[in-house]
Amino acid sequence: MANLLLKNALILTMDQALTTVQRGYLQIRGDRIAALGEGEPPFSEEGYQVLDCSGKIVIPGMINTHNHLPMILFRSLGDDVADRLKRYLFPLENESLDAPMVRAGADYAFAELLFGGVTTCYDAYYFEDEVAQAAEACGIRAVLAETILEGPSPSAKEPYGEWAYTKWFVEKWKGHPRITPSVNCHAPYSNDTEHLVAAHDLARREGLLMSMHVAEMAYEHTGCVERYGLSPVAYLDSIGILDEHFLAAHSILMDEADLDIYQRRGVKVSYNAGSNAKSAKGVAKIRQMLDRGIPVSLGTDGAMSGNTIDIVTQLSLVGKIQKLFNGDRTLFPAREILQLATIGGARALGMEGEIGSLEVGKKADIAIFETDSVNMSPLYDPYSVIVYSANPGNVESTIVDGELVMHRRQLRSMDFGAVKARLLAYQEQIRQTAAELDRALAEG
């Protein structure tokens, strides 16, 4: 591992004071930030790989807190299908997926994340050991979980077969320096109470994050009310699984009582602005959540839901959707949105002591934006440029754990041409399966 020195950089630290360094240096020794400050570094540059960051913006690596990464195999399928999850996605996954295909999708998804300056992600899918192996190989930081689902799934053909897989997966990957296992149940409507409680017990015994889709679907809400006389949030609270180590994805259909529960239990939220808008499910009340002290982070959902999995694409959506939804253009200044993508993501994953801001002693997870492209000038407010002007193609370099894994738009930790070829080798097979589903849908 070469020590790195970033010089002449505009640094957005995203620390508690939102310190901005106008033209400074950032010293990386091993996997940690050793020093940063204004002007020239007050030490010898000998022994460092020096990156001249003149005209560049340096920020903490972005964090995507809700993904189904290998779903990238199905991107652009079923975009306008009603009840897409049950009528299209579940059948497509069950009829197509196997372990090698999941590995191909995971490799490609990690490439997209690294190209977009995402250095940490949360993922829940099937054959998750394949995802973990891909994460280990490419150098990204990841919190990963096998999805526990009532009934058969691609990786477990018997009901709740993922339960044994989850326990094995946790034991295999716990203690890894970059990969953290997690426990994930799909949703309240796709798991029974017994398995929800057992999953929570496992997560607490092992000191792991538990995550789930919550308050996302209208039928989820109706079903919970009919079965338990409670909202999904109140039901989960009644069985004792909501706490400060619970990450709730989406959380759209929430009333004041539900917000009270999240606040009281310390629940964390992954807000998926793009996929929620595309699916017309609604807008999460993240202003009210943040005002209550509920930690909020940003996710993308799978690439069949939101099409892109980078976080840069989400930033402007967060601002525009929330301003429109609340009827107030002053809400969510760009600095606050970038906080959600960095230190907010770290808090959601319980990693704020290690990542999410550029501070001495923290892990060296960094994204570097160029400002030479036509969309990046003029640069008056760097936060606004990142949030409203930038696209993932403006990320020039990505550093994870002190390693330069993507530099000058070239991946160093994988052969992108080979990764893309492996993904596209499945395209015709998936196309044929999708065509059969399309015919079934057309026939009603």
N, C-alpha and C positions, 0 to 999 in steps of 0.2 A: 504494500500500500504506500503510494507516494503522498507526502505531505503537500497540501495545496495552499496557495496564497492568492486571494482575489484582491486586485488593486484597482483604484480609480473608480470604484463602484458607487452607484446610488443605491443605498441599502435601506429597505423597509424591514425593520427588525420584527415588527408585530409583537414587541414586548408590552408589558403593562402600560408603559408611558407612550406607546406607539412612537418610539424613537426613530427618527429618520436621519441617516448619515448621508450627507449630500455628495461627498467625494471621499471615499475612505477605503479601508482595507478590512479583510476578513481572513484570519489565519486558521487553518485546519491542520491539526496534528492527529494522525490516526483517524478515528471516527468521530472526533469531538471538535467543537469550536474552541480554539485556544485564546483568541483575542480578536477584537474588532474595534475600530475607531476611525476618527477623521484623519485625513491627510495621508502622509507616507507612513509605512510601518516602522516603528522604532526598533527594529531588529534586523539582523542580516537575512537576506533572501536566499542564502546558500542552503541547498538541500530541499528547496521547494519547487514544485511545478507552479509557475506563475501564470495566472490568467489575467490579462489586461481587460478589465471590465469598463473601460471608457465608453460612455454612451449606452450603458446597460443598466438594467434595474435588477437588483438581487433581492429575492424574497425567500421566506421559508418554503420548503417543499409543501405543495398542497396535499390535502388529505381528503379522500373520497370515502365516506363512511357507509355507503350502501351500494353494493354491486352484486350482480350475478354474472361474473366475468365471462365464462365460456359461452354464455348466451349470445356473444358476439357472432357466433356461427350462424345465427338466424337473423342478423340485422337486415332490415328492410322488408321482412316478411310480416304479414298480418297487421300492417300499420293502421288499417281502417276497419278492422273486424270488430263487431260488437261481441262482448263477453269473450274477449281475446284469450284470457287466461285459461278458462276451462274448455272452451270449444276449439282452441287452436294451439296455444303454447304447451299446455300439459301433454296433449296427444303428440305433438311434434317432438317434444323431448323424450317421451316414453318410447316412441318408435324409432328414434334416430340415435340417441346418445349411447356411447360406450366410453371406456376409459381413454383410449388413444385419441378419440375425437375431442374429449374434454381437454386433454393436454394441448392439442393443437389450438383450441379456442383460447385457453389460458395464456399460452405463449404470445398469441397475437394481441390479446387484451392488455397484457403487461407492456407490450411494445407501445400501444396507444397511450397508456398511462404515463410511461416514461417520456415519450415524445411531448406530452402535454404538461410536464412539470409536476406530476403527481408522484410523491415519494412514499406515501403510505395509503393503504386501502383496506376496507373491510369487505370480505366476500363470503357469500353463502351460496353453495350450489351442490352438485352431485359429483361423486368420484373426487372428493375434495383433496385427497392425497395427491392427485395429479396436479391440482392447482398449487399445492404447497411445493411440490417439486419444481414446478415452473417458476414460482416466486423465488425459491432458493437459488435457482440457476441464473436468473436475470438480475438479481441484486436488489430488488425492491423490498420495502418493509410491508408486512401484511398481517392482518388479523383474519383468520380463516375458519370456516365452520361448514360441516356437512349439514345440509338442510334436512330437518326431521319433519316428515310429512305423513299424515294418515293415509293408509293405503299404499299401493305399489308406487315405486319411483324408478327412475332409470338405473340407479345403483343398488336398489334393494327391491326385489320383486314381491316380497311378502310385506304385509302391513307392519309398519314401524321397523323395518329392517335396518333403517339408518341409525337406530338407537345403539346397536352394538358397534356399528362403524364409528359413530361419534365417540364412544368411549375409547376405542382403539386409536382413533385419530388424535384425541387429546393426549393420550399417553405417549404416542410417538413423537409429537412435535413440541410438547411443553419444554421450556428451557432453551429453545433455539434463540440465537441472538437477534434475528430479524423477523421470525415467523412466530406468531402467537396464536395458539388454538382458541376457539371460542365455541359457544353452544348456541345453536340457532333452531328455533321452531318456526315453521313457515308462517302460520297465522292462527288466531283463535278459532277460525272456522275450519281449519284443516288439521287440528290436533285436539285430542280429548284432554280433559282436565288432568287425568292421571299422568300423561306424558309431559304436559306442561310443568307440573309440579316436580316430576322426576328430573326433567332437564334443568330446572332452576336449582334443585338440590345438587346436581352434578357440578354446575357452574360455581356454586358457592363453595363446595368442598375443594375444588381445584383453584379457586380464586380467579375465575375467568369471567369475561364479559358474556352476557346473554343478550341476544337480539331477536327481533321478530317484526313482521309487518303488523302494524296496529292501527285501527281506526282509518282504514284505507278504502274499504268497499262499502257501498250502501247495503248489500245483502249481508255483509258481516255484521253491521249494526242491527239490522232487522232481526237476524237470526239470534243474536245475543239477547236482545230484548225479549223475543218470543220464548227462548229457552230458559233464560235465567232471570228475566225481569231487570236486566242491567245493561248498560252500554258496554262495549268491548273493554274499555279502560277500567270501568268499575268491576267488571267480571274478573279481569286479570288481577286487580287489586284484592278482590275478595278471596282469591286462592293463594295470595301471598307471594307473588312472583315479581312484583314491581319494587325496585329499589335503586340505589345509586349506581349499581353495576348493570343496569338494564338499558339497552339502546333500542328505542322504538323508531322503526322506519315509517315515514309518511305522516301519521298522526294528523289526518285532515279533518275527519268528522268528529270534532271535539267541542263540548260545551264548557261552561264555566266550572261545573263540577268535575269534569275530566281534567281540566287544567289544574284545579285544586289538588287532585290526586297526584299528578306529575310533580307539582311543586313540593308537596309534602313528602313524597317518596324519593325525590332526587333523580327521577327518570331523565335520561338524555334522549335527544331527538335527532334523527337524520332527515333533513328537509330535502326533498327531491323535486325541485321546482319544474324542471323540464318534463320529466315523465308524467308528473301529476297533471300538468297543463295539457299535454298531448292526449292523455287518456280522459280528459274532462272530468276528473274525479273531484276537483275542488282545490282550494288554496289553504294551506296550513296557516294557522294563526301564530306565526313565529314572532311577530311584534309583541303580542300579549305574553307569549312564552318567555321571551328574553326579559321583558319587564318584570316577570315573576321570578327571575333568576334560574329559569329552566335552561340548561345548556343546549344550544342548537348548533348543528353542523350541517355540512352539505354532502349530498349523495347524488348519484345519477340514475340508480336502478340499472337493470340490464340493458344491453344495447338493442334488444328487441322492444324495449319499453320507451327509452329516451333517445336511442340511436347513437349518441355519443357518450363516452365514459370519461372524458376529460373534465376537469373542474372549471377551466377558463370559460368554457361555453356556458356553464351554469351561472357565472357571476352576474352578467347583465340581466339574465332572466330573473334572478332573485330580486334585483332592484326594481325592474320594470313591473313585474307581476305584483310585488308587494305594494308599490306605490299606487298602482291602479286599483288593487283589491281594497286598500285602505282609503283611497281617495285623497292621498296626501303626498305630494311630490317631495316633501322635505324628509320623509322617512328613509332610513337605511342609506346614510352617506356611504361613499365608496369604501372608506376605511373600515366601517363596520362590516360590510360584506366581505372584504378580504380577511377580516378577523374570523368570520365563520368558516372560511376555506382553509385556515391555517391553525391558529391556536384553538379555535372552536372545535375543529376536528380532533385535535389532540385531546381536549377535555372529554369529548364524546367517547373516545377509546380508552380513557384513563391513562393517557401517556403525556400529559401536559408538562411533567417534570423532565421529559426527555426530548420532545419534539414540539413543533408548532410555532416556535419563535426562534430568532437568531440571537442567542445569548451565550456568553462564555460558559462552558461546561456542558452545554446541550449537544445532542447528536448533530452532526453536520449533514442535514437533509436540506437541500437548497435547490431553487429554480432560478435560472438566469434568463431574463428577457432581453432581446435585442430591441433597439428603437430606430433602426435604419429603415424598416419597411414603411410603406406609404401610410399605413393606418396608425402608426405610432407617433406621429408628429402633428402639431407642436406638442411639447411636453411641459405643461404648466403644473398639473397635479398628477404625480405618478400613480397614486391610488386610483384615480378616475381613469387613467390610461389603461391600467391593468384590467379594471372591472368592465369598462364600457367600450374600449377601443381594441384591446388585444384579442387575438385568437390563439389557439394552441400552437399554431405554426410559428408564433413569435418567441416561443421558448427555445432558446439556443442551446442551453446545457442543463443537465439535471444531475445532481449529486445526491447519493444516498449512502449514509454511514461513512462519509468521507471519500467515497469512490465516485469517480466521474463516469457514470454509467451511460450517459448520453452527452455528446459534445459536438457542437457545430452541426446539429441535426443528423448525427451519425450515432447509432447505438453501438456501444462498446461491449455490452454484456450478452449480445445475441446477434446472430446473422439474420437480419430482418428479411432478406430475400428468401431464405430457406423457411423461415417462420410463415411468411405469407403464402408460399407455395404449399406448405402442409395444410394450412387453413383452406385454401381454395380447392385442394384435392377432394374435399367433401362436398363441394358446392352442388354438383350434379345429383348426388344421392339425396341431399337435403331438398333440392328443387323438386325431385320426383315425389318425395314424401309430402311436401307442401302442396303439390298439385292434387294429390289424392284427397287431402284435407279440404282444399278449395272446392273440389267437386262435391264432397259430402256436405259442405256448408251451403253450396248453391242448391242442392236438392232438398235442403231444409232438415 
